[in-house]
Amino acid sequence: MLAKYLKRAILAAFYIGFSHWSSTALAQNAEASNLYKRGLASTCANCHGTDGKGVVDGGMPLINNLTSEQMLTQLKAFKSGAREGTIMPQLAKGYSDEQLVTIANQLGKK
């Protein structure tokens, strides 16, 4: 009988510990995912400024007024060659379609 209760106590401790570890791992994965997404979008800051806000009269288009959908359309156009540009076609070709979606979702208006 004691063995039965001891077994239940050990299993309960295991599940509690596992659930804590599991939620911690999920939180760390979410943080890593968020950092990855922000990192991709930050590559645009060199030319378009932080969060696409740019510098007024800085010579680069301000992109913070675009929706995520509009931004993705432009990025895909640069990647495919449908839209010309100085550096954007080369940059866009360096990203996967999934990465372009991530960038558009991070920087575009929701």
Order of alpha helices (4+ residues) and beta strands (2+ residues): alpha-alpha-alpha-alpha-alpha
